[in-house]
Amino acid sequence: MPVLVGVDLGGSTIDCMIERNGVTTQVKGEGVNVRYAGVAQAAERIVVTVASGLRDETFDALVVGAAGAGDAAIARKLEAALRAHFAQGAIAVYDDAEIALRAAVPQGDGVVLIAGTGSIACARVDGVAYRVGGYGNLLGDEGSGSAIGRAALAQMMRWYDGRAPHSELFDALASRLQIDSAQGLLDRVYGELNPLARLAALAPLVIDRASAGERAATKIVQGAASELVDLVKAIARNAKIERRELPLVFAGGLFTENSLLSYLIETRLLGDLPLLQLVKSPPPPVQGALELARKMAS
């Protein structure tokens, strides 16, 4: 039987699933956004992760879903870089939204909303792909984990400046980051090799505080929910599916558990796009990559 490999390259982590003889094993690695870090670094991290899961064997098919690979030119370059490392086996690179959708909806039309380190909404309708958002930390990623973390730390800096009232959220952030001053916060954030992952890692804390009723955290989460709903509404307009019954997959780290964020999004969508069928707690996107690898090898 073929050896199949699926990879989900996220901004924070790499999930890799290897299937041999019908049995799957999973390994993880350090993620990176290919658009920010470059194709060479992204390929290197994928190779290291995949190699750690293989037993001195070759694969028949490797499918990678990568944040930033919605750009066809980047996808082609990453494919070429991977082929330079792996002499045998078929290789294909998709964007992370495609594998997230196919993990929950293996075939046919559907919509996916991803909220992880970044954010994006994608749909595949009648064979046509649609995308809204996903423009990275500088020009987009509204409502994402990095955006939530950034907003919380920005408010914290305002408090350090005397421009915002104190919140228990700031005490929790200071404890998590092990800092006690504005300069300490600056050093901690700007000294990170992967600052977006650091910001995104703070999002669950902010969401938990919002769920507990802290005002500063609640305002941040309400804003994030509004941005994510806007992504879905925009893609529904663009794809002309406002009145169609289609699955909407919630994917990404921010949707791992039910929270105030997911509740606010669900409530808004129930009123604005009631025909969309929410798919919560879907299989992890790496399973979508593995499914595509099966099809490629068949």
Secondary structure as a PSIPRED ss2 file (coil, helix, strand):
# PSIPRED VFORMAT (PSIPRED V4.0)

   1 M C   1.000  0.000  0.000
   2 P C   1.000  0.000  0.000
   3 V C   1.000  0.000  0.000
   4 L E   0.000  0.000  1.000
   5 V E   0.000  0.000  1.000
   6 G E   0.000  0.000  1.000
   7 V E   0.000  0.000  1.000
   8 D E   0.000  0.000  1.000
   9 L E   0.000  0.000  1.000
  10 G C   1.000  0.000  0.000
  11 G C   1.000  0.000  0.000
  12 S C   1.000  0.000  0.000
  13 T E   0.000  0.000  1.000
  14 I E   0.000  0.000  1.000
  15 D E   0.000  0.000  1.000
  16 C E   0.000  0.000  1.000
  17 M E   0.000  0.000  1.000
  18 I E   0.000  0.000  1.000
  19 E E   0.000  0.000  1.000
  20 R E   0.000  0.000  1.000
  21 N C   1.000  0.000  0.000
  22 G C   1.000  0.000  0.000
  23 V E   0.000  0.000  1.000
  24 T E   0.000  0.000  1.000
  25 T E   0.000  0.000  1.000
  26 Q E   0.000  0.000  1.000
  27 V E   0.000  0.000  1.000
  28 K E   0.000  0.000  1.000
  29 G E   0.000  0.000  1.000
  30 E E   0.000  0.000  1.000
  31 G C   1.000  0.000  0.000
  32 V C   1.000  0.000  0.000
  33 N C   1.000  0.000  0.000
  34 V H   0.000  1.000  0.000
  35 R H   0.000  1.000  0.000
  36 Y H   0.000  1.000  0.000
  37 A H   0.000  1.000  0.000
  38 G C   1.000  0.000  0.000
  39 V H   0.000  1.000  0.000
  40 A H   0.000  1.000  0.000
  41 Q H   0.000  1.000  0.000
  42 A H   0.000  1.000  0.000
  43 A H   0.000  1.000  0.000
  44 E H   0.000  1.000  0.000
  45 R H   0.000  1.000  0.000
  46 I H   0.000  1.000  0.000
  47 V H   0.000  1.000  0.000
  48 V H   0.000  1.000  0.000
  49 T H   0.000  1.000  0.000
  50 V H   0.000  1.000  0.000
  51 A H   0.000  1.000  0.000
  52 S H   0.000  1.000  0.000
  53 G H   0.000  1.000  0.000
  54 L C   1.000  0.000  0.000
  55 R C   1.000  0.000  0.000
  56 D C   1.000  0.000  0.000
  57 E C   1.000  0.000  0.000
  58 T C   1.000  0.000  0.000
  59 F C   1.000  0.000  0.000
  60 D C   1.000  0.000  0.000
  61 A E   0.000  0.000  1.000
  62 L E   0.000  0.000  1.000
  63 V E   0.000  0.000  1.000
  64 V E   0.000  0.000  1.000
  65 G E   0.000  0.000  1.000
  66 A E   0.000  0.000  1.000
  67 A C   1.000  0.000  0.000
  68 G C   1.000  0.000  0.000
  69 A C   1.000  0.000  0.000
  70 G C   1.000  0.000  0.000
  71 D C   1.000  0.000  0.000
  72 A H   0.000  1.000  0.000
  73 A H   0.000  1.000  0.000
  74 I H   0.000  1.000  0.000
  75 A H   0.000  1.000  0.000
  76 R H   0.000  1.000  0.000
  77 K H   0.000  1.000  0.000
  78 L H   0.000  1.000  0.000
  79 E H   0.000  1.000  0.000
  80 A H   0.000  1.000  0.000
  81 A H   0.000  1.000  0.000
  82 L H   0.000  1.000  0.000
  83 R H   0.000  1.000  0.000
  84 A H   0.000  1.000  0.000
  85 H H   0.000  1.000  0.000
  86 F C   1.000  0.000  0.000
  87 A C   1.000  0.000  0.000
  88 Q C   1.000  0.000  0.000
  89 G C   1.000  0.000  0.000
  90 A E   0.000  0.000  1.000
  91 I E   0.000  0.000  1.000
  92 A E   0.000  0.000  1.000
  93 V E   0.000  0.000  1.000
  94 Y E   0.000  0.000  1.000
  95 D E   0.000  0.000  1.000
  96 D H   0.000  1.000  0.000
  97 A H   0.000  1.000  0.000
  98 E H   0.000  1.000  0.000
  99 I H   0.000  1.000  0.000
 100 A H   0.000  1.000  0.000
 101 L H   0.000  1.000  0.000
 102 R H   0.000  1.000  0.000
 103 A H   0.000  1.000  0.000
 104 A H   0.000  1.000  0.000
 105 V C   1.000  0.000  0.000
 106 P C   1.000  0.000  0.000
 107 Q C   1.000  0.000  0.000
 108 G C   1.000  0.000  0.000
 109 D C   1.000  0.000  0.000
 110 G E   0.000  0.000  1.000
 111 V E   0.000  0.000  1.000
 112 V E   0.000  0.000  1.000
 113 L E   0.000  0.000  1.000
 114 I E   0.000  0.000  1.000
 115 A E   0.000  0.000  1.000
 116 G C   1.000  0.000  0.000
 117 T C   1.000  0.000  0.000
 118 G C   1.000  0.000  0.000
 119 S E   0.000  0.000  1.000
 120 I E   0.000  0.000  1.000
 121 A E   0.000  0.000  1.000
 122 C E   0.000  0.000  1.000
 123 A E   0.000  0.000  1.000
 124 R E   0.000  0.000  1.000
 125 V E   0.000  0.000  1.000
 126 D C   1.000  0.000  0.000
 127 G C   1.000  0.000  0.000
 128 V E   0.000  0.000  1.000
 129 A E   0.000  0.000  1.000
 130 Y E   0.000  0.000  1.000
 131 R E   0.000  0.000  1.000
 132 V E   0.000  0.000  1.000
 133 G E   0.000  0.000  1.000
 134 G C   1.000  0.000  0.000
 135 Y C   1.000  0.000  0.000
 136 G H   0.000  1.000  0.000
 137 N H   0.000  1.000  0.000
 138 L H   0.000  1.000  0.000
 139 L H   0.000  1.000  0.000
 140 G C   1.000  0.000  0.000
 141 D C   1.000  0.000  0.000
 142 E C   1.000  0.000  0.000
 143 G C   1.000  0.000  0.000
 144 S C   1.000  0.000  0.000
 145 G H   0.000  1.000  0.000
 146 S H   0.000  1.000  0.000
 147 A H   0.000  1.000  0.000
 148 I H   0.000  1.000  0.000
 149 G H   0.000  1.000  0.000
 150 R H   0.000  1.000  0.000
 151 A H   0.000  1.000  0.000
 152 A H   0.000  1.000  0.000
 153 L H   0.000  1.000  0.000
 154 A H   0.000  1.000  0.000
 155 Q H   0.000  1.000  0.000
 156 M H   0.000  1.000  0.000
 157 M H   0.000  1.000  0.000
 158 R H   0.000  1.000  0.000
 159 W H   0.000  1.000  0.000
 160 Y H   0.000  1.000  0.000
 161 D H   0.000  1.000  0.000
 162 G C   1.000  0.000  0.000
 163 R C   1.000  0.000  0.000
 164 A C   1.000  0.000  0.000
 165 P C   1.000  0.000  0.000
 166 H C   1.000  0.000  0.000
 167 S C   1.000  0.000  0.000
 168 E H   0.000  1.000  0.000
 169 L H   0.000  1.000  0.000
 170 F H   0.000  1.000  0.000
 171 D H   0.000  1.000  0.000
 172 A H   0.000  1.000  0.000
 173 L H   0.000  1.000  0.000
 174 A H   0.000  1.000  0.000
 175 S H   0.000  1.000  0.000
 176 R H   0.000  1.000  0.000
 177 L H   0.000  1.000  0.000
 178 Q C   1.000  0.000  0.000
 179 I C   1.000  0.000  0.000
 180 D C   1.000  0.000  0.000
 181 S C   1.000  0.000  0.000
 182 A H   0.000  1.000  0.000
 183 Q H   0.000  1.000  0.000
 184 G H   0.000  1.000  0.000
 185 L H   0.000  1.000  0.000
 186 L H   0.000  1.000  0.000
 187 D H   0.000  1.000  0.000
 188 R H   0.000  1.000  0.000
 189 V H   0.000  1.000  0.000
 190 Y H   0.000  1.000  0.000
 191 G C   1.000  0.000  0.000
 192 E C   1.000  0.000  0.000
 193 L C   1.000  0.000  0.000
 194 N C   1.000  0.000  0.000
 195 P H   0.000  1.000  0.000
 196 L H   0.000  1.000  0.000
 197 A H   0.000  1.000  0.000
 198 R H   0.000  1.000  0.000
 199 L H   0.000  1.000  0.000
 200 A H   0.000  1.000  0.000
 201 A H   0.000  1.000  0.000
 202 L H   0.000  1.000  0.000
 203 A H   0.000  1.000  0.000
 204 P H   0.000  1.000  0.000
 205 L H   0.000  1.000  0.000
 206 V H   0.000  1.000  0.000
 207 I H   0.000  1.000  0.000
 208 D H   0.000  1.000  0.000
 209 R H   0.000  1.000  0.000
 210 A H   0.000  1.000  0.000
 211 S H   0.000  1.000  0.000
 212 A C   1.000  0.000  0.000
 213 G C   1.000  0.000  0.000
 214 E C   1.000  0.000  0.000
 215 R H   0.000  1.000  0.000
 216 A H   0.000  1.000  0.000
 217 A H   0.000  1.000  0.000
 218 T H   0.000  1.000  0.000
 219 K H   0.000  1.000  0.000
 220 I H   0.000  1.000  0.000
 221 V H   0.000  1.000  0.000
 222 Q H   0.000  1.000  0.000
 223 G H   0.000  1.000  0.000
 224 A H   0.000  1.000  0.000
 225 A H   0.000  1.000  0.000
 226 S H   0.000  1.000  0.000
 227 E H   0.000  1.000  0.000
 228 L H   0.000  1.000  0.000
 229 V H   0.000  1.000  0.000
 230 D H   0.000  1.000  0.000
 231 L H   0.000  1.000  0.000
 232 V H   0.000  1.000  0.000
 233 K H   0.000  1.000  0.000
 234 A H   0.000  1.000  0.000
 235 I H   0.000  1.000  0.000
 236 A H   0.000  1.000  0.000
 237 R H   0.000  1.000  0.000
 238 N H   0.000  1.000  0.000
 239 A H   0.000  1.000  0.000
 240 K C   1.000  0.000  0.000
 241 I C   1.000  0.000  0.000
 242 E C   1.000  0.000  0.000
 243 R C   1.000  0.000  0.000
 244 R C   1.000  0.000  0.000
 245 E C   1.000  0.000  0.000
 246 L C   1.000  0.000  0.000
 247 P E   0.000  0.000  1.000
 248 L E   0.000  0.000  1.000
 249 V E   0.000  0.000  1.000
 250 F E   0.000  0.000  1.000
 251 A E   0.000  0.000  1.000
 252 G C   1.000  0.000  0.000
 253 G H   0.000  1.000  0.000
 254 L H   0.000  1.000  0.000
 255 F H   0.000  1.000  0.000
 256 T C   1.000  0.000  0.000
 257 E C   1.000  0.000  0.000
 258 N C   1.000  0.000  0.000
 259 S C   1.000  0.000  0.000
 260 L H   0.000  1.000  0.000
 261 L H   0.000  1.000  0.000
 262 S H   0.000  1.000  0.000
 263 Y H   0.000  1.000  0.000
 264 L H   0.000  1.000  0.000
 265 I H   0.000  1.000  0.000
 266 E H   0.000  1.000  0.000
 267 T H   0.000  1.000  0.000
 268 R H   0.000  1.000  0.000
 269 L H   0.000  1.000  0.000
 270 L H   0.000  1.000  0.000
 271 G H   0.000  1.000  0.000
 272 D H   0.000  1.000  0.000
 273 L C   1.000  0.000  0.000
 274 P C   1.000  0.000  0.000
 275 L C   1.000  0.000  0.000
 276 L C   1.000  0.000  0.000
 277 Q E   0.000  0.000  1.000
 278 L E   0.000  0.000  1.000
 279 V E   0.000  0.000  1.000
 280 K C   1.000  0.000  0.000
 281 S C   1.000  0.000  0.000
 282 P C   1.000  0.000  0.000
 283 P C   1.000  0.000  0.000
 284 P C   1.000  0.000  0.000
 285 P H   0.000  1.000  0.000
 286 V H   0.000  1.000  0.000
 287 Q H   0.000  1.000  0.000
 288 G H   0.000  1.000  0.000
 289 A H   0.000  1.000  0.000
 290 L H   0.000  1.000  0.000
 291 E H   0.000  1.000  0.000
 292 L H   0.000  1.000  0.000
 293 A H   0.000  1.000  0.000
 294 R H   0.000  1.000  0.000
 295 K H   0.000  1.000  0.000
 296 M H   0.000  1.000  0.000
 297 A H   0.000  1.000  0.000
 298 S C   1.000  0.000  0.000
